[in-house]
Amino acid sequence: MMLYGQGLFPMKLEDTAWFVVKVAAVLVLWRSAGVRADCPAACSCEAGTVSCENKGLTVVPPLPPDTSTLQLQGNRITGLKELTSQQLPNLEAIDLSGNNLTALTGREFAAFSSLTRLVLSGNKISDLPRDGFAGPTSLLYLYLDGNLLTSMGDDRFFTLQSLALLHLQNNRISAVSDYAVAGLTNLKDLALSNNTLSEVSRVGFRSLVGLKRLLLDGNRLQSFAEGTFASMQNLEYLDLADNSFSSVEGSQFSGLSQLQEIRLDRNGLADLRSDVFRSLQVHLLGSTSLRGSLGK
């Protein structure tokens, strides 16, 4: 039997069947190789992970609806409108590090109810939303290091009640307001290294009852008031290296019953009395000399 289409050449029925089989085989091989019809042209897609790093992108491309991990680092993206308009119910992790983002509205990620990890490192963000991040409440890890932030105003993170890690190192932060990290009772890791902090509010850290690791090295701190760390009964590691301390007193560390390690090297401390930390039983890291010996 002969079939005649609109082309110039007739095709037998058996030839048509064979053609269909070959097309189906190609599609199977294409899918098994990780190529999807809804995968952005510049990206690769596999098992829910969409990888678009270092592709010169200026906007976020349309994404498969089952995307769970989005890797967009090392591009030239300046805005996130194209991302926020997409329905991505399974999205758990976004890496936008090394792009050209300059500002956030706070609502860019609100619709992604499954988001737990957000990496915004190495952009040009100079301020955080005044009304805080409008969700997602599921967020656990937030990386804002290597931006151009100059301060931490009140309530910037108050909606992120589940947050366990907040990295803000290598910015230009000179002040932390009294309520900058208010409500972050589940925070375990806070990094403020290599900023320009000259003081820390006595009440600025009072919500951080679950904190285990605090990095304040590489700032301009000269002293801090008694009670600054009073609520941090779970703190295990404190880095105060490379600041401008000329003296410290044991009472300044009152309440740190779980503290195990502290760094005070590269300060203006000529020596340090051993009784400062005797009651805390901590291990002093770095090269600061001691008069006497530590209790541990």
N, C-alpha and C positions, 0 to 999 in steps of 0.2 A: 504494500500500500504506500502511496506517495502523498506527502503533505506539501501543500504549496502555501507559503506565507506571502508576505509583502516584499520579500527580498527577491533577488534575481535568480537564486538557485533553489530548487526543490530539496526537501529533506525527508528521508524515509522515516517511518515511525520508529524503527529500531535505533536509528541514529539519534532521534530525539530522546529516547529513553536513556541511551548511553551518555548523551550530553548532560542530562539532568543528574545522572549518577556522578559524573565527574565534577560538576558544580558543587554538589553536596559534599563530596570528598574534600574539595578545596576549602569549603566553609568549615568543615570539621578541623582540618589542619590549621586553618587561620585562628580558630577559636582556641585550639589546644596550645598554640604558640603565644597566647596571651594578648592577641590583638582583638579589640572589641570595636564594634561599629560606633559606639557612643564614647569612645576614648578620645580625648583631644589630640589633634594631629601632632603636636609637639611633645606629647607626653607618652608615658607607658603606664599600663593599668594591669594590676594583678592582685587578685584576692582582696579587693576593696581598697588597695593602696594606689593612689594616682601620683606618679612621680613626674614633676615638671621642673626640676631644679636646673638652674643655669641655662635657660632657653631663651633669654632675652625678652620675655613676656612683659607687656606693659599693663595688661588687664588679666583678671582671672577668667580662664576659658569656661565654657559650659562643661559640667562634670557629670559623670554617671550617677544616677540617683542612689546607688548603693555604696558610694564612696565613704570609707571609714577613716582613712588617713590621707591627708593632702600635703604634698611636699612641693612647696613653691619657692624655696630658698634660692638666693642668688639671681633674682630677676630684676626688673625695673618697674615693678608695680607701685603706683602712686595712690590708688584708691581701691576700695573694696565693695563698691556698689554692685558689681557683677557677681560677687560672691554672696552677698546678703539676699539677693533676689532668688536664689536657688533653693529648692527643697531637698535637703540632705539630712534625713532623719537619723542616719547611722554615723554621722561624722563625729569622730572621737578625738582626732588630733590634727592640728594645722601648724605647719612650719612656714612662716613668712619672713624668716631671718634674711638679712642682706638685701632688702629691697629699698624703695624710696618713699615709704610711708612717712608722712609728716604730722598727721593728726588723726585722732579717733573721735567718733561721736559717742561711743559707748554702747551703741545699738547694733554694731556690725555682727556680733556673734550671738545675739539674744535668741535667735530662732533655732540655734543648734543645741537642743536640749541634752544631747549625749556627749557634748564636748568636754574632755577632761584635760587636754594638754594644748596650750597655745604659746607658740614661740614667735616673738616679735623682736628678737635681738637684732642689733646692727642695722636699725633703720634711722630715721631722722625725726623721730617723735619728740616734740618739745614740751608737750603738755598732755595731761590725762583728762578725761571727761569730768567736768565739775559735778555732775550728778552720778558719777560712778559708772561702772560697767553694768549695763542692763542685762544681767545674767551672762552666761548661763550659770545657774547655781551648782551645776555638776563640776565646774572647773576645779582641777586639783593642782595643776602646774602652770604658772604664768612667768614667762621670761621676757623682761623688758630691758635687759642689760645692753650696754653699748648704744644708747640713744642720746638724745640731747635734753633730757629732763633736768630742770633746775630746782624743782621743789616737789614736795609731796603734800598736797593740800588735804583738807578734811574729807573724809568719807569717799575717797576715790575707789575703794575696794569693798565697800560695806555690803554689797550684794553677793560677794563671793565667799559665802560662809563656809564652804567646804575646802577652801584653798589650803594646800599643804606646803607649797613651795612658791616663794616670790623672789625673783632675782632682779635687782635694780642696780647692780654694780656697773662701774664704768660709764656713769652719766655725769652730770654736773650739779647734782643735788646738794644744795647748801643748807636746806632746812627741812625738817620733818615736823609737821603740825601735830598738835595734841591728839587729833582724831584721825590721822592719816591711815592707820591700820586698825581702826576701831572695829571690834566684832570678829576679828580673825582668830577665834579661839582654837581653831584646828591647825593653824599654821605651825609647821615644824622647822622650816628652813627659810631664813631671811638673810639676803645678801645685799649689803649697802657698801661694799668695798669700792675704793678708788672713786670717791666723790669729793665734795668740798665741804663736808659737814664740819662745823666748828663747835656745835653743841647739840645735845639731844635732850628733848623735853623730859622732865621727870615723870610725866604721865603718858608720854607718847607711846610707850610699849606696854602699858598696863593690861591690855586685852590679850597679850600673847602668852597665855597661861600654858599652852601646849608646846611652846617653842623649844627645840633641841639644839639648834645651830644658829648662831648669830655672827655675821661677818661685818665688822666695822673698820677693818684695816684700810690703810691708805687714805685717811681723811685728815682733818685738821683739828681733831679733838684735843683739848687741853685738860678737861676735867668733866666730871658728870656728878650730878647731885646724888645724895643718899636716897635710896629708894627707886632709882632708875630701873633696876633689874629685879625689884622686889617680887613681882608677880611671876617671874620666870622660874618657878620651882622645878621645872623639868629640863632646864637648860643644861646641856652636856659640854658644848664647845663654844668658846667665846674668843674671837680674834680682834684684838685692839692694837695690833702691830702697826708700825709706820704711821704714828700720829705724833702729837706734841705734848704728851703727858710728862710732867716733871716730877710728879709724885702720885701715889695711890694709897688709899687707906682701906683696911679690911672691911670697915662699915659700908663702903660703897658697893660691896658685893654681897651684902646681907640678903638672905633668902635663897641663895643659889645652892641649895642642898645637894643637887645632883651634878653640879659642875665637875667635870673630869679634866678638861684641858683648857688652858688660857694662853694666848700669845700676847706679849707685851714688848717684844723686841723692836728695835729701830724706833724708840721713843727718846725722850730726854731724861730717862731714868739712869742715874749714875749707878745706883745699886737699889736693892729692894729688901726690906726686912722680911725675914722668913715668917714672922708671926702674922703677916698680912693674910696669908692663905692657910695657915696651920689648921684652923677650924674647918676649912672647906675641903682639905685633903685633895687638892688639885695637883695636876702635873703642869709645871710652868714650861712652855715651849719657847724656843728662841735663845738668844744669847745674853739676855739681861742678867747681870750678876746678882747674887744673893748674899746677904749677911746672915750667917747661920745656915741651917738646912731646913728644907721643907718637911712637913710632917708625913710626906708620902714619897 
